[in-house]
Amino acid sequence: MRRFNTAGPCDAIRHYLVPPEPRLPEARGLVAQGAYFVVHAPRQTGKTTTLWALARALCAEGSTAALHFSCETGESAGDDLVMAQGAVLDSIRRQAEIDLPPELRPPARWPDASPAQLLSAALTSWARSCPRPLVLFFDEIDALRGESLRAVLRQLRAGYQSRPAAFPAAVALCGLRDVRDYKAASGGDPSRLGTSSPFNIKLKSVRLGDFTATDLRALYGQHTAETGQPFTEEALARAWELTQGQPWLVNALAREVVEEIGVAPPATIKAEHLEEAKERLILARQTHLDSLAARLMEPRVRRILEPIMAGTLQGGDAYDDDAQYVRDLGLVAPDRPLRVANPIYREVIARVLSVAVEDNLDLEPQRFVLGDGQLDLRLLLEEFAAFWREHGEVLGQGLPYHEVAPQLVLMAFLQRVVNGGGYIDREYGGVGGRIDLLVRWPFRAAGGGREWQREALELKVWAAGKPDPLGRGLEQLEAYLERLGLGHGVLVIFDRRPEAGPIEGRTHFAEARTAGGREVTVLRA
């Protein structure tokens, strides 16, 4: 029985698989043109699976000797360009022995060459001896760094004019980033990435996209066809909503349901199973999510994500390169406007940034549960207000994303309590200067069935030189409540003006109404 794959390339025999070649429709045309091009996408989106399948298909058609191989073994070489080139050439030879027939493989021995020309001499020798034009896919090219990467790129550029008789006819460099970032990785000025040098022969950069909603349904449909286990329409919709088609997440959610939670065929997979799987993935901090979380402290990532979270991101040329970098990492969506790529990433980002606070909160979640099983949100907010009066100033200065530090502290407080049985849906981004939270808490209804308590909060900041955000906050909260179908909400305003009074005195509750008559609890802090 095939499985949902979350580790390494997909194999159609062992894994459920979205057909790989259609995900990169431009590639065949670029190869036919004899192009040198770039394929980039975030990690674990299917780059290796797609290029490996394309190389095998091209080779089987008989017109080219196409080979996909990895440069990852050259990462440890650092600036040792001889060691790095040797690792790349070893990878080429090893993969050729697996994927190519003997007559298309490289010469038995690479020619001698100067340290700066090892790769160029080897590829020239192979191209001259091979009966077909060479097509090479350099996967994980950005594993190389510094002088090693510079040497590889320069040799490919220098040999370009000799193709196809004496150099590979077509080359694809595949990695996490677009070629415009290779300059920084190869020792260039990372603040000026406006040129693709030292690989300025590339014809095009192609981004491998995420799954479409149709792809997700087809992938899950393979599981249903082979096991008889169906997904409800609500489950399929929830999987799409949570993942927005990110391939690893699509596979990981389904795998978590089937293999870890243990919803075995023929039992129907429901939306609540996907919800539980999402929570388990986030709490487990699996490698994919951990690798994204590790990027959050990078200055270029922080310069984009911090204002996205605060809702204060401004457009303009100053953000272009950093925004593209964060898109290439997969943290934000590939299209505009700038926003976190999917709800699971939104959750991971917020939890990672607030975990230091959450881990040090001495709270007993059960104390905030009423006799009927519902969450006592008012008590929770009062406890937070008391906590904020005592610790707010220190915590607000100590968190790395200073612009959203108060919001992160409140989210940590809520998470510490709600984590025992409920969920928090976070919405942030745009230019509204707010973070919206929906707390969903299950409780046992009078008739014995389970119902969901829903509580909406909007978090805003009163910044220096700005008017009181109360009026605007009530307008925004009313729109949020109307969308959710709720009649009451909470507006939290953190006063961060230099002239604001002491935190002990300014932290208090008030009541207000929206223009539409909805009741609002206002917490000023």
Secondary structure, 3 states (H helix, E strand, C coil): CCECCCCCCCCCCCECCCCCHHHCCHHHHHHHCCCEEEEECCCCCCHHHHHHHHHHHHHHCCCCEEEEEECHHHHHHCCCHHHHHHHHHHHHHHHHHHHCCHHHCCCCCCCCCCHHHHHHHHHHHHHHHCCCCEEEEEECHHHCCHHHHHHHHHHHHHHHHHCCCCCCCEEEEEECCCHHHHHHHCCCCCCCCCCCCCCCCCCCEEECCCCCHHHHHHHHHHHHHHHCCCECHHHHHHHHHHHCCCHHHHHHHHHHHHHHHCCCCCCCECHHHHHHHHHHHHHHCCHHHHHHHCCCCCHHHHHHHHHHHHCCCCCCHHHHHHHHHHHHHCCECCCCCCCECCHHHHHHHHHHHHHHHHCCCCCCHHHHECCCCCECHHHHHHHHHHHHHHHHHHHHHHCCCHHHHHHHHHHHHHHHHHCCCCEEEEEECCCCCEEEEEEEEEEECCCCCEEEEEEEEEEEEECCCCCCCHHHHHHHHHHHHHHHCCCEEEEEEEECCCCCCCHHHHCEEEEEECCCCCEEEEEEC
